[in-house]
Amino acid sequence: MSSQYDDWAKVYDMIYGNYRDDVAFYVSEAKKTDGRILEVACGTGRIYLELLKEHLPVVGIDISEEMISTLKKKAQELGLKPKVYTADMRDFRLEEKFALIIVPFRSFLYNLTTDDQLKALLNFKTHLMPGGRLILNFFYPDLEQMMSYGKESENLIVMDRGRYALREKSFFVDEVNQIIETAAAIFKDKELFWKGTYRMALIYKKEFELLLRLAGFGKWSVYGNFDQRPLTSYKQEMVWIVEKS
Protein backbone atom coordinates (compact mmCIF):
# COMPACT_ATOMS: atom_id res chain seq x y z
CA MET A 1 0.00 0.00 0.00
CA SER A 2 2.78 2.44 0.89
CA SER A 3 4.33 2.17 -2.59
CA GLN A 4 1.06 3.30 -4.14
CA TYR A 5 1.16 6.52 -2.13
CA ASP A 6 4.88 6.91 -2.83
CA ASP A 7 3.92 7.30 -6.50
CA TRP A 8 1.46 10.05 -5.58
CA ALA A 9 4.12 11.92 -3.60
CA LYS A 10 5.72 12.92 -6.93
CA VAL A 11 2.69 15.01 -7.94
CA TYR A 12 0.76 15.52 -4.69
CA ASP A 13 1.70 19.18 -4.26
CA MET A 14 1.10 19.83 -7.95
CA ILE A 15 -2.48 18.59 -7.66
CA TYR A 16 -3.47 19.48 -4.09
CA GLY A 17 -0.85 21.91 -2.80
CA ASN A 18 -3.05 24.98 -3.31
CA TYR A 19 -6.14 23.52 -1.61
CA ARG A 20 -6.81 25.80 1.36
CA ASP A 21 -10.46 25.25 2.35
CA ASP A 22 -9.60 23.30 5.50
CA VAL A 23 -6.33 24.91 6.61
CA ALA A 24 -7.71 27.76 8.74
CA PHE A 25 -10.12 25.35 10.46
CA TYR A 26 -7.47 22.84 11.50
CA VAL A 27 -5.03 25.57 12.56
CA SER A 28 -7.77 27.18 14.67
CA GLU A 29 -8.74 23.89 16.35
CA ALA A 30 -5.09 23.09 17.01
CA LYS A 31 -4.55 26.48 18.66
CA LYS A 32 -7.45 25.74 21.03
CA THR A 33 -5.72 22.56 22.18
CA ASP A 34 -3.90 22.38 25.49
CA GLY A 35 -1.46 19.58 24.78
CA ARG A 36 0.30 17.72 22.02
CA ILE A 37 -1.21 17.19 18.57
CA LEU A 38 -0.96 14.31 16.09
CA GLU A 39 -1.73 14.63 12.40
CA VAL A 40 -2.51 11.28 10.79
CA ALA A 41 -1.80 11.00 7.04
CA CYS A 42 0.18 14.24 7.07
CA GLY A 43 1.32 13.70 3.48
CA THR A 44 3.76 16.31 2.19
CA GLY A 45 2.82 18.71 4.98
CA ARG A 46 0.05 20.82 3.48
CA ILE A 47 -1.50 21.26 6.94
CA TYR A 48 1.30 19.92 9.15
CA LEU A 49 3.73 22.66 8.13
CA GLU A 50 1.10 25.34 8.81
CA LEU A 51 0.76 24.00 12.36
CA LEU A 52 4.53 23.92 12.75
CA LYS A 53 4.76 27.55 11.59
CA GLU A 54 2.50 28.41 14.55
CA HIS A 55 5.02 26.73 16.91
CA LEU A 56 2.44 24.12 17.90
CA PRO A 57 3.64 20.81 19.43
CA VAL A 58 2.62 18.61 16.49
CA VAL A 59 3.71 15.12 15.45
CA GLY A 60 2.90 13.65 12.05
CA ILE A 61 2.62 10.17 10.58
CA ASP A 62 2.08 8.96 7.03
CA ILE A 63 2.19 5.55 5.40
CA SER A 64 4.35 6.84 2.53
CA GLU A 65 8.11 7.25 2.98
CA GLU A 66 8.21 9.52 -0.07
CA MET A 67 5.51 11.79 1.36
CA ILE A 68 7.45 12.08 4.61
CA SER A 69 10.70 12.74 2.70
CA THR A 70 9.06 15.56 0.73
CA LEU A 71 7.64 17.05 3.93
CA LYS A 72 11.10 17.06 5.54
CA LYS A 73 12.65 18.80 2.53
CA LYS A 74 9.96 21.49 2.58
CA ALA A 75 10.39 21.95 6.33
CA GLN A 76 14.16 22.38 5.93
CA GLU A 77 13.60 25.10 3.32
CA LEU A 78 11.34 26.89 5.82
CA GLY A 79 13.76 26.48 8.70
CA LEU A 80 11.36 24.20 10.58
CA LYS A 81 12.11 21.01 12.48
CA PRO A 82 9.36 18.41 11.96
CA LYS A 83 8.72 15.38 14.12
CA VAL A 84 7.29 12.93 11.61
CA TYR A 85 7.28 9.16 11.15
CA THR A 86 6.39 6.62 8.50
CA ALA A 87 3.51 4.64 9.99
CA ASP A 88 0.10 3.11 9.23
CA MET A 89 -2.93 4.68 10.92
CA ARG A 90 -4.30 1.22 11.72
CA ASP A 91 -1.41 0.02 13.87
CA PHE A 92 1.06 2.82 14.64
CA ARG A 93 2.49 2.92 18.17
CA LEU A 94 3.86 6.12 19.67
CA GLU A 95 5.24 6.55 23.18
CA GLU A 96 2.88 9.42 24.03
CA LYS A 97 -0.77 10.37 24.13
CA PHE A 98 -2.29 13.39 22.45
CA ALA A 99 -4.82 16.07 23.29
CA LEU A 100 -5.83 16.28 19.63
CA ILE A 101 -5.61 13.89 16.69
CA ILE A 102 -6.54 15.19 13.25
CA VAL A 103 -7.13 13.22 10.04
CA PRO A 104 -7.70 15.86 7.36
CA PHE A 105 -8.56 15.72 3.67
CA ARG A 106 -10.67 12.55 3.66
CA SER A 107 -7.72 10.32 4.49
CA PHE A 108 -9.81 8.08 6.77
CA LEU A 109 -11.59 6.80 3.65
CA TYR A 110 -8.41 4.98 2.58
CA ASN A 111 -9.45 2.33 5.12
CA LEU A 112 -11.38 0.09 2.75
CA THR A 113 -12.88 -2.48 5.15
CA THR A 114 -14.91 -2.26 8.34
CA ASP A 115 -12.11 -4.06 10.16
CA ASP A 116 -9.55 -1.49 9.02
CA GLN A 117 -11.86 1.41 9.88
CA LEU A 118 -12.35 0.03 13.40
CA LYS A 119 -8.63 -0.69 13.84
CA ALA A 120 -7.83 2.93 12.98
CA LEU A 121 -10.49 4.37 15.31
CA LEU A 122 -9.45 2.10 18.19
CA ASN A 123 -5.83 3.09 17.63
CA PHE A 124 -6.74 6.79 17.66
CA LYS A 125 -8.63 6.24 20.92
CA THR A 126 -5.62 4.48 22.45
CA HIS A 127 -3.41 7.47 21.59
CA LEU A 128 -5.82 10.11 22.93
CA MET A 129 -5.64 11.54 26.43
CA PRO A 130 -8.89 11.49 28.48
CA GLY A 131 -10.91 14.42 27.19
CA GLY A 132 -8.83 14.47 24.00
CA ARG A 133 -10.42 15.14 20.64
CA LEU A 134 -10.37 13.42 17.27
CA ILE A 135 -11.20 15.69 14.31
CA LEU A 136 -11.56 14.42 10.76
CA ASN A 137 -13.45 15.20 7.60
CA PHE A 138 -14.69 13.36 4.54
CA PHE A 139 -17.35 13.90 1.90
CA TYR A 140 -20.92 12.67 2.20
CA PRO A 141 -21.49 10.11 -0.60
CA ASP A 142 -22.86 12.30 -3.39
CA LEU A 143 -25.63 10.59 -5.36
CA GLU A 144 -25.22 12.91 -8.34
CA GLN A 145 -21.46 12.30 -8.35
CA MET A 146 -22.02 8.54 -8.36
CA MET A 147 -24.10 8.92 -11.52
CA SER A 148 -21.08 10.45 -13.25
CA TYR A 149 -18.73 7.58 -12.35
CA GLY A 150 -17.03 6.25 -15.45
CA LYS A 151 -16.90 9.66 -17.11
CA GLU A 152 -13.58 11.48 -17.44
CA SER A 153 -13.04 14.99 -16.12
CA GLU A 154 -10.19 17.34 -17.00
CA ASN A 155 -8.62 20.20 -15.04
CA LEU A 156 -5.83 22.58 -15.97
CA ILE A 157 -2.85 22.93 -13.62
CA VAL A 158 -0.80 26.08 -14.18
CA MET A 159 2.68 26.15 -12.64
CA ASP A 160 5.88 28.12 -13.10
CA ARG A 161 7.33 25.23 -15.08
CA GLY A 162 4.39 24.97 -17.46
CA ARG A 163 0.76 24.02 -17.98
CA TYR A 164 -0.49 20.53 -17.26
CA ALA A 165 -3.78 18.74 -17.88
CA LEU A 166 -5.11 16.50 -15.09
CA ARG A 167 -7.57 13.86 -16.27
CA GLU A 168 -9.47 11.80 -13.70
CA LYS A 169 -12.05 9.05 -13.83
CA SER A 170 -13.78 7.44 -10.82
CA PHE A 171 -15.76 4.20 -10.82
CA PHE A 172 -16.98 1.48 -8.48
CA VAL A 173 -14.68 -1.52 -8.13
CA ASP A 174 -16.93 -3.02 -5.44
CA GLU A 175 -20.46 -1.63 -5.32
CA VAL A 176 -21.55 -3.87 -2.44
CA ASN A 177 -18.75 -2.65 -0.17
CA GLN A 178 -18.91 0.92 -1.52
CA ILE A 179 -15.32 1.02 -2.78
CA ILE A 180 -14.42 3.42 -5.57
CA GLU A 181 -11.22 3.73 -7.55
CA THR A 182 -9.97 6.93 -9.12
CA ALA A 183 -7.55 6.76 -12.02
CA ALA A 184 -5.60 9.95 -12.69
CA ALA A 185 -3.20 10.99 -15.43
CA ILE A 186 -1.27 14.21 -15.93
CA PHE A 187 -0.28 15.36 -19.41
CA LYS A 188 2.19 18.04 -20.45
CA ASP A 189 2.03 19.20 -24.05
CA LYS A 190 -0.30 16.26 -24.72
CA GLU A 191 2.35 13.77 -23.56
CA LEU A 192 1.85 11.57 -20.51
CA PHE A 193 3.75 13.03 -17.54
CA TRP A 194 2.43 10.79 -14.73
CA LYS A 195 -0.38 8.38 -13.90
CA GLY A 196 -1.67 6.72 -10.76
CA THR A 197 -4.71 5.31 -8.95
CA TYR A 198 -6.17 5.27 -5.46
CA ARG A 199 -9.15 3.64 -3.75
CA MET A 200 -11.55 4.90 -1.12
CA ALA A 201 -14.51 3.43 0.73
CA LEU A 202 -17.65 5.57 0.87
CA ILE A 203 -18.97 6.05 4.42
CA TYR A 204 -22.40 7.43 5.27
CA LYS A 205 -23.19 9.45 8.39
CA LYS A 206 -25.07 6.64 10.15
CA GLU A 207 -22.32 4.16 9.32
CA PHE A 208 -19.67 6.34 10.88
CA GLU A 209 -21.78 6.88 13.99
CA LEU A 210 -21.99 3.09 14.39
CA LEU A 211 -18.23 2.79 13.90
CA LEU A 212 -17.65 5.42 16.61
CA ARG A 213 -19.92 3.53 19.00
CA LEU A 214 -18.16 0.24 18.28
CA ALA A 215 -14.79 1.91 18.91
CA GLY A 216 -16.01 3.08 22.33
CA PHE A 217 -16.52 6.77 21.65
CA GLY A 218 -19.59 8.24 23.29
CA LYS A 219 -19.61 11.92 22.36
CA TRP A 220 -19.31 13.60 18.97
CA SER A 221 -20.67 16.33 16.72
CA VAL A 222 -20.85 16.37 12.93
CA TYR A 223 -21.04 19.54 10.86
CA GLY A 224 -21.71 20.40 7.24
CA ASN A 225 -18.47 22.18 6.45
CA PHE A 226 -15.43 23.79 8.04
CA ASP A 227 -17.46 26.77 9.23
CA GLN A 228 -19.41 24.27 11.39
CA ARG A 229 -22.78 24.92 9.81
CA PRO A 230 -25.43 22.18 10.30
CA LEU A 231 -25.17 19.08 8.11
CA THR A 232 -28.31 19.21 5.95
CA SER A 233 -27.25 17.98 2.50
CA TYR A 234 -25.26 15.20 0.88
CA LYS A 235 -23.42 17.92 -1.04
CA GLN A 236 -21.69 19.10 2.15
CA GLU A 237 -18.39 17.93 3.63
CA MET A 238 -18.85 16.03 6.89
CA VAL A 239 -16.63 17.45 9.64
CA TRP A 240 -16.51 15.26 12.75
CA ILE A 241 -15.38 16.37 16.21
CA VAL A 242 -15.17 13.35 18.50
CA GLU A 243 -14.28 13.40 22.20
CA LYS A 244 -12.73 10.65 24.31
CA SER A 245 -14.40 10.47 27.71
Buried (B, 14 or more C-beta within 10 A) or exposed (E): EBEBBBBBBBBBBBBEBEEEEBBEBBBEBBEEBEBBBBBBBBBBBBBBBBBBEEEBBBBBBBBBBBBBBBBBEBBEEEEBEBBBEBBBBBEBEBEEBBBBBBBBBBBBBBBBEBEBBBBBBBBBBEBBBEEBBBBBBBBBBBEEEBEEBEEEEEEEBEEEEEEBBBBBBBBBEEEEEBBBBBBBBBBBEEEEBBEBBBBBBBBEBEBBBEBBEEBEBEEBEBBBBBEEEEBEEBEBBBBBBBBBE
